[in-house]
Amino acid sequence: MTTMTMAKALNEGLRRAMEKNKKVLIMGEDVGKLGGVFRITDGLQKDFGEDRVIDAPLAESAIVGTAVGLAIRGYRTVCEIQFDGFVYPAFDQIVSQVAKLHKRSDGVYTMGLVIRIPFQGGIGAIEHHSESPEAYFAQTAGLRVVSCSTPNDAYWMIQQSIEHDDPIIFCEPKSRYWEKGDVDLESPPQGLFEAAVRREGTDVTVIGYGSSVKTMLRAADTAAVEGTSLEIIDARSIAPLDLDTMARSLEKTGRLVVVQEAPHMASIGSEIVAELSERCFYSLRAPGLRVSGYHVPYPPSRIEEEYRPSVDRILDAVDRVMGAES
């Protein structure tokens, strides 16, 4: 067991994957000599060469399009998109080619590529640097979407994603890059598409992913002082959702709150509430609630904390579901 930041854990996970498989490549803007805008690929070009860590032009469509051709030839490319709001020029390649070529070729071609997207806010950035585009990709059949929330998950999930034969949209909560945690270098904690119970509780099931997980845990600490027990579930996988783990928790607590930075409209949170309401209808003691960003473009940095889910907003939702029976 060792302690490292999430950024360092991702770097070490990429390094281990490249050592294990010579067909693993990294491609993106400034990923080579600079080591990426967040330094996730720092030192990798020096150690593995310019043929495997490739500085690409400022053209996301070209980055992903090239990775599609490499995937057809058996390479496993990790594409870095510098910021969440920059992914849209590659949207056509992702939804028209990456998501569909495996089925279109009747299984002849696999699409073993990973598209890394730093997402969510919390770093005081400008427009197009703090968005949450995960629902676009989760709704696209043929793509799998995951998000890490701890250094240990970052280290293992990036390796598991690279080894998977389906294309993975890998969402990294950029506001957590510099936070430290323990990393087990010997064995992964669980499967790539399994949710994790981060804290057990009995009164309310609280589900989220990415940067929201830490906020949920802080809310659980505060709620405990007031005598309310929250069970915190880190979804980890956004598509597919591990609904079995979530349902087991909800059948125990009877109350549900889902937390996300994305707007609530047509969101992952909406899907979780809908699916669990169908599965656990007779266990529900209150309607499931969403705590999310608002249905407006991401705001200027000086007011972003008014937009992002906070401990107070989560506890307000907890109070509402706890009071629904009275």
Steps between C-alpha positions, in 0.01 A plus 500: 500500500631844406365854516470716189282763337236402246710664226803291596285185525374553146856555382618180667201306363579617147866410548416149618262445207767613252758271657265201476389556140717658231189577294374750757543854367418844640388782275388854571583868508821568696509150652867451409766748607260703714340192656144620442328810631453326839834312473326161496739371230809663651819309415332237283629628165854514641477136610297350214588722205318729259354204307295393802425834668392719213454877507202564274380817325222708658232288335295266719327349197841404358616355832199271538476425127862387493440286809214326319734393221759384751235300690406321178866396468510367856653795684356629825512878499434722798374834368528799731244777457645801682170621647141373501371781280756418229359155425220620275708536179557123533135423567438374145792258518397376846131436432520406131819292493634414844162389634388310191790337315507185713136423419520635145787262425315205657773471760792500256632825648530572869518858626747467784557868558464732799400866479611683814293809585576722800147605600292687758592833661660625815826645365390857428530457125344687210230392255536152341727384785252380763226308323344159567431337160470141627129460420563557128726197491308283744197531272704381201473124457840338450688727739587430862545791739684487833627749758756464778473684832808378691869452413463123543212486254686728260803269499302184438209625290724655233679165460173305491364742241804461275470121515128502413394428142219757502564874470511675835423864577715555809379801701749645747384751767759768444439668835624180673826461303716633784334318791694213653388151592625146554565290191526120506747414226436126520131437421198697371227575755218376275378467144500800267120523480418440868381767743670539839338553839726769643313524831229277641182649642138423581284808438568640150682366193710776340645421157747703294824485305815697426559812707161468672609196702719700738220754551258215575736357761530841667120521503486156663734617777277800570180294484643250749543776757129570460411132537437413133689210342586540129618212281739643240530322166758594239349398165846479335339367182254737332424272206423230586362583844545246778132510593521180705730658759289815506175307536632294793575822683166662418306193610669544838458877542183572302620852417709624205703812419717518185777760470667626181657818362321465165162673450207287615321494163539164316794413722671200659330594826163496329571152365607368839186635667278355224663156497504463877142625531395217267711236673436600860153657484362307796806580713481876447396714794539825303552612139862495383659844477782646287757753618666634189629792304234732366366487145709794384846528340781461752540834681804727542751369752415759765156343549569137405461379858140624488451268203677186619333263752602593854475332840210731587307414184552127556387527863193697391406213267564252783267698726232497231508122449517440874198721558289364216324239721403736781 
